[in-house]
Amino acid sequence: MTNRGRGHAPNEGREHVANEHRRARRPGDDGLRPAPGTPSDGRRPAPRAGADATWRGWRTATEQALYGPDGFYTRPGGPGPAGHFRTSVHASPLYAGAVAALLRRVDAALGHPAELALVDVGAGRGELLSGVLAALPEDVAARTRPYAVERAARPEGLDPRITWRADLPAPGSLTGLLFANEWLDNVPLDVVETDADGVPRRVEVRADGTERLGAPVDGPDARWLARWWPRIAPNAAGGPGPGLRAEIGRPRDAAWAGAVATLRTGLAVAVDYAHDRADRPPFGTLTGFRAGREVPPVPDGSCDVTAHVALDSCAGPAAERLTQRAALHALGVTGRRPPLSLATTDPAGYLRALGAAGDAAELTDPAGLGGFGWLLEPVGGTACAGLLAAADDAA
């Protein structure tokens, strides 16, 4: 599996010109490695059986491909996210330990409520919640009410304390911590590309990945582009050139606002690979993952379809933003090597500490998982503001 989970550099330098007569891209044409099973001539494998030829916007196509009856995430018997890409949750139990430490800070800030909610949005197969429960002191675990929000079916053998839900709890119903690790990148969104005249148009796609340009962008989507992705917005200064792409993040803004609203008081945290308004990638970030490899984003249910998140657009007025490196340092995950003297006095302990240091280094690597963005939203007052204020990014 790739070292950065689904994190990857924007596909800068890719030539990405969609038109109504365009054939499906070859895997090598867009800078991505061929998918497993790709024929030796480099062309895409045949579409999955039953894939139709209907033209759809990327948001609709992705919703069906990921969450439909035979979707990538909802298909019965599938391996779950861990079978296809590596996230921080899967990289090391230190990550669950850090979330447990954050939950304890939230608990203290809220005065140790009788019932402390822990909501994992995009819970996969429940790995993070299981790890956090195992890392909590017994007295805190006894008060913790864990909720997994995931559209796939509940996995067998999951800790019975975990409530499994297909949707978010009711607004304002919980007190505690809501944590969304690499969830927003899988909230479907529409893609836009500028035509030969520099006019941003909606990109339409078929199930085999073939694209064409549709109608010009207008209304709320055009206003979102103007504010958050101005390089490609209609009437951009100097006019955008042809072939530029963007992903319209409005559905993610709404999804995150809905997630935050489930809390009556506490802290909501989103963790994802992100970009900022001043540094949006010129050709977008839409891509696919399958079996640990980056592949072309084909919306037929055969692969994950994902794109970086405009966390600055999602952020509310009281939000704080950190890198994962800074956040984990503040929670005690530093990657420092144990003293060599420990190898003499406690060889087994030294090896354990050395392994933990390696795991921590991976989680905090600024060129990898450590470069992910953390968005923290205090809810119901300022009690949970600044809980990671001691972050030391230089450590």
QUIPEKA-V440320 format. One record per backbone hydrogen bond with DSSP energy under -0.5 kcal/mol. NH is the residue of the N-H (numbers start at 1). CO is the residue of the C=O. Records with the same first field share a line. If there is no record, write none. Layout:
NH: CO  CO
This chain:
5: 2
7: 4
11: 284
12: 10
14: 11
16: 14
18: 16
19: 211
22: 19
27: 42
29: 26
30: 26  27
31: 28
32: 27
38: 35
39: 43
42: 39
51: 48
56: 205
58: 203
61: 57
62: 58
63: 59
64: 60
65: 61
66: 62
67: 63
68: 64
71: 68
72: 65
73: 66
74: 66
75: 71
78: 75
83: 80
84: 81
85: 81
87: 85
91: 87
92: 88
95: 92
96: 92
97: 93
98: 94
99: 95
100: 96
101: 97
102: 98
103: 99
104: 100
105: 101
106: 102
107: 103
108: 104
109: 105
110: 106
111: 108
112: 107
116: 143
117: 115  175
118: 145
119: 177
120: 118  147
121: 119  179
122: 120  149
123: 149
126: 123
130: 126
131: 127
132: 128
133: 129
134: 130
135: 131
136: 132
141: 137
142: 138
143: 139  140
144: 140
145: 116
146: 144
147: 118
148: 163
149: 120  147
150: 148  165
158: 155
162: 159
163: 146
164: 162
165: 148  163
172: 261
173: 170  262
174: 262
176: 265
177: 117
178: 267
179: 119
180: 269
181: 179
182: 180  271
186: 183
187: 184
188: 186
190: 248
192: 246
193: 201
194: 244
195: 199
198: 195
200: 198
201: 193
202: 215
203: 191
204: 202  212
205: 56
206: 210
207: 52
209: 206
212: 204
214: 202
217: 200
221: 218
222: 218
223: 219
224: 220
225: 221
226: 222
227: 223
228: 224
229: 224  225
232: 229
233: 230
236: 233
239: 236
243: 194
244: 241
245: 282
246: 192
248: 190
249: 247
251: 248
252: 249
253: 249
254: 250
255: 251
256: 252
257: 253
258: 254
259: 255
260: 256
261: 257
262: 259
263: 260
264: 174
265: 174
266: 379
267: 176
268: 377
269: 178
270: 375
271: 180
272: 373
275: 309
279: 276
280: 277
284: 245  281
287: 306
288: 295
289: 304
290: 293
292: 84
293: 290
295: 288
298: 296
299: 297
300: 298
304: 289
306: 287
307: 185
309: 273
311: 309
312: 275
313: 310
314: 310
315: 311
319: 316
320: 376
322: 374
324: 372
325: 370
327: 323
328: 324
329: 325
330: 326
331: 327
332: 329
333: 328
334: 332
342: 339
343: 340
344: 341
345: 341
346: 342
350: 346
351: 347
352: 348
353: 349
354: 350
355: 351
356: 352
357: 353
358: 354
359: 355
360: 356
361: 357
362: 358
363: 359
364: 360
365: 361  362
368: 365
369: 362
370: 365
371: 365  368
372: 369
373: 272
374: 322
375: 270
376: 320  374
377: 268
378: 376
379: 266
385: 382
387: 384
389: 386
391: 388
393: 391
395: 392
